[in-house]
Amino acid sequence: MSKSVFTVHRRTQADRSAVTRKKIIEATVLLLQTQGYAATTLQRIAKTAGVSLGALQHHYPTKAQVMAMVLRHYALRRAQLYRLAMRGRTLPEQRVEAMLDAMWSLVSEGPDFVATVEIELARRSDPELAAATEPVLARIDQFMAGWLSGTRNGLPEQKFMTLRLLNTTFLRGMAVEISRGVSLDELAEAYALWRHFSRSEIMKIVHQMS
């Protein structure tokens, strides 16, 4: 008679820490979207995440550090989404269209983008937050400019930098409209118009450089 062998997999400390950080990030994003930056305190984050305040502060001692981590989390998600969108697309037209579709997904699917806008707006009156998040935002801007221009190394053309700023400004405006309760159907129509304009301008620059 054979005996069944059960293997017990115990989570390591690293596993438990990763789970805790994930809960904290998700709770912070939810609170930023629904309550705003001022109301997203460490105490509320801990309660929403289902962790103790001590456990939260073990990973992120200050609110500013929590917010910097949320921005990093969003940046990684954005990079992954763009890489998946670009996979197998070699023609400039295909890459531009895939990128613009990915932008809409970022704004319309989930609370992450709205949360990042809340953080960015709060930076103007919070020096500690501004200092903690500046390096992350600089990398996001560099990443966006690189994807727009197709230049992964070095500084992109100024025209691409200007167009990146226009795209980012438009997307942030969309996030504000979502926060105001404007329906995604209405916003999708507005984005379709913007997408047509942005695609046209990007392709003009691409053709001028070729």
Secondary structure by P-SEA (a helix, b strand, c coil): cbbbbbbbbbbcaaaaaaaaaaaaaaaaaaaaaccccccccaaaaaaaacccaaaaaaccccaaaaaaaaaaaaaaaaaaaaaaaacccccaaaaaaaaaaaaaaaacccaaaaaaaaaaaaccccaaaaaacaaaaaaaaaaaaaaaaccccccccaaaaaaaaaaaaaaaaaaaaaaacccaaaaaaaaaaaaaaaaaaaaaaaaaac
